[in-house]
Amino acid sequence: MKKFLTFDCYGTLLREEGTYAEIVRAAHQIGVDVKLARQRFITYQADRNNMHPYLDYDLLTRNNLIHLDYQFGLKHQFERYYPEILMAHRDLTPFPEVIATLKTLRERGYHLIMMSNSSWDIIPANADALQVPFDIWTAEDVHAYKPDHTFFNAVDQHYGFTPENHWHIAQGYPSDIVPANDLQWPSIWVNRENAQPTAAARPTHMVTTLDEVLQWLH
């Protein structure tokens, strides 16, 4: 029997701090509140209302920077840093335990699948940083961002997941754990920041680092 693992990428496998550090650097250069700029960028990028109708991730990011300019009463200040922000996003690095854990999972016979709210021009560099083979699905492939069930159903139908052959592993509670619960996917929440659930959905298991999943994935 084939064994499948689907993964969220950002926050689960790769540290997003590189992107946020670039926002902080830009805010410092512009001369605005760096903490506020960082938080506003994160909030906009996570708001699914900004993703409908579908638009590619790079355009979403550019819109975010334009929105930052608007919120700070600026014109084309954050937007000028758009190339640097995208480059930082391509250069994200894995959490310390990730590569060794992924290699172990491969050795145990698991087929690794990435489901990311990203795009074709960004995700190859992110995947290369993980050093193991992945099937890659992005929002651009299905024209839907998680937690939209369209994304999850497309991947499910392609591989033929069952509760016996598949686990979903992710850091995002609203983006991944909630829809996984809706679709009755077994899931492991990589809750690195010990966040509290914001809805009724619960994962099958919860861990704080990726290597802890190995106790259930033999």
CORFEN-V600306 format. One record per residue. N is the residue number from 1. RES is the residue in one small letter. SS is DSSP state (a for helix, b for strand, c for the rest). D_FIRST is the distance of its C-alpha to the first C-alpha in Angstrom with 2 decimals. Layout:
BEGIN
N_RES_SS_D_FIRST, N_RES_SS_D_FIRST
END
This chain:
BEGIN
1_m_c_0.00, 2_k_c_3.79, 3_k_b_6.40, 4_f_b_9.73, 5_l_b_13.24, 6_t_b_16.27, 7_f_b_19.63, 8_d_c_23.24, 9_c_c_25.30, 10_y_b_28.92, 11_g_c_29.70, 12_t_c_26.15, 13_l_c_25.75, 14_l_b_29.20, 15_r_c_32.59, 16_e_c_34.59, 17_e_a_37.84, 18_g_a_38.66, 19_t_a_39.11, 20_y_a_41.11, 21_a_a_43.26, 22_e_a_44.26, 23_i_a_45.30, 24_v_a_47.35, 25_r_a_48.96, 26_a_a_49.87, 27_a_a_51.32, 28_h_a_53.36, 29_q_a_54.72, 30_i_a_55.58, 31_g_c_57.16, 32_v_c_55.36, 33_d_c_53.70, 34_v_a_50.61, 35_k_a_48.83, 36_l_a_49.49, 37_a_a_48.33, 38_r_a_45.02, 39_q_a_44.39, 40_r_a_45.40, 41_f_a_43.09, 42_i_a_40.08, 43_t_a_41.06, 44_y_a_41.48, 45_q_a_38.20, 46_a_a_36.31, 47_d_c_38.22, 48_r_a_36.15, 49_n_a_39.49, 50_n_a_40.13, 51_m_a_37.06, 52_h_c_38.03, 53_p_c_38.48, 54_y_c_35.81, 55_l_c_37.17, 56_d_c_35.65, 57_y_a_35.20, 58_d_a_38.07, 59_l_a_40.40, 60_l_a_39.34, 61_t_a_40.29, 62_r_a_43.57, 63_n_a_44.38, 64_n_a_43.77, 65_l_a_46.33, 66_i_a_48.78, 67_h_a_48.38, 68_l_a_49.11, 69_d_a_52.26, 70_y_a_53.25, 71_q_a_52.73, 72_f_c_54.87, 73_g_c_57.48, 74_l_c_56.74, 75_k_c_56.47, 76_h_c_54.02, 77_q_c_53.84, 78_f_c_50.18, 79_e_a_49.23, 80_r_a_50.72, 81_y_a_48.00, 82_y_a_45.20, 83_p_a_44.40, 84_e_a_44.33, 85_i_a_42.06, 86_l_a_39.48, 87_m_a_39.75, 88_a_a_39.21, 89_h_a_36.07, 90_r_a_34.69, 91_d_c_35.61, 92_l_c_33.83, 93_t_c_32.55, 94_p_b_29.56, 95_f_c_30.12, 96_p_c_30.72, 97_e_c_27.44, 98_v_a_25.12, 99_i_a_24.66, 100_a_a_24.03, 101_t_a_21.47, 102_l_a_19.57, 103_k_a_19.70, 104_t_a_18.34, 105_l_a_15.34, 106_r_a_14.73, 107_e_a_15.20, 108_r_c_12.58, 109_g_c_9.96, 110_y_b_10.30, 111_h_b_11.11, 112_l_b_14.60, 113_i_b_16.39, 114_m_b_20.08, 115_m_b_21.80, 116_s_b_25.49, 117_n_c_28.83, 118_s_c_30.06, 119_s_c_30.99, 120_w_a_30.46, 121_d_a_33.50, 122_i_a_32.59, 123_i_a_28.86, 124_p_a_28.54, 125_a_a_30.90, 126_n_a_29.08, 127_a_a_25.72, 128_d_a_27.54, 129_a_c_28.81, 130_l_c_25.34, 131_q_c_24.92, 132_v_c_21.14, 133_p_c_19.34, 134_f_c_18.60, 135_d_b_18.06, 136_i_b_21.23, 137_w_b_22.28, 138_t_b_25.87, 139_a_a_28.27, 140_e_a_29.91, 141_d_a_26.93, 142_v_a_26.96, 143_h_c_30.61, 144_a_c_29.84, 145_y_c_29.79, 146_k_c_27.74, 147_p_c_28.15, 148_d_c_28.52, 149_h_a_25.70, 150_t_a_25.94, 151_f_a_24.21, 152_f_a_21.33, 153_n_a_20.94, 154_a_a_20.96, 155_v_a_18.01, 156_d_a_16.10, 157_q_a_16.88, 158_h_a_15.99, 159_y_a_12.32, 160_g_c_11.74, 161_f_c_11.26, 162_t_c_10.96, 163_p_c_12.38, 164_e_c_9.25, 165_n_c_7.28, 166_h_b_10.64, 167_w_b_13.99, 168_h_b_17.23, 169_i_b_19.64, 170_a_b_23.24, 171_q_c_26.90, 172_g_c_28.35, 173_y_a_28.96, 174_p_a_30.47, 175_s_a_28.54, 176_d_a_24.98, 177_i_a_24.88, 178_v_a_27.00, 179_p_a_25.05, 180_a_a_21.69, 181_n_a_23.40, 182_d_a_24.74, 183_l_c_21.37, 184_q_c_19.82, 185_w_c_17.41, 186_p_c_16.85, 187_s_b_19.06, 188_i_b_20.76, 189_w_b_24.33, 190_v_b_25.65, 191_n_c_29.19, 192_r_c_31.17, 193_e_c_34.49, 194_n_c_34.05, 195_a_c_34.68, 196_q_c_35.09, 197_p_c_33.09, 198_t_c_35.27, 199_a_c_33.73, 200_a_c_32.16, 201_a_c_28.54, 202_r_c_26.88, 203_p_c_23.72, 204_t_c_21.33, 205_h_b_22.56, 206_m_b_25.28, 207_v_b_26.01, 208_t_c_28.89, 209_t_c_27.31, 210_l_a_23.90, 211_d_a_23.50, 212_e_a_23.59, 213_v_a_20.06, 214_l_a_18.80, 215_q_a_19.75, 216_w_c_16.95, 217_l_c_14.19, 218_h_c_13.32
END
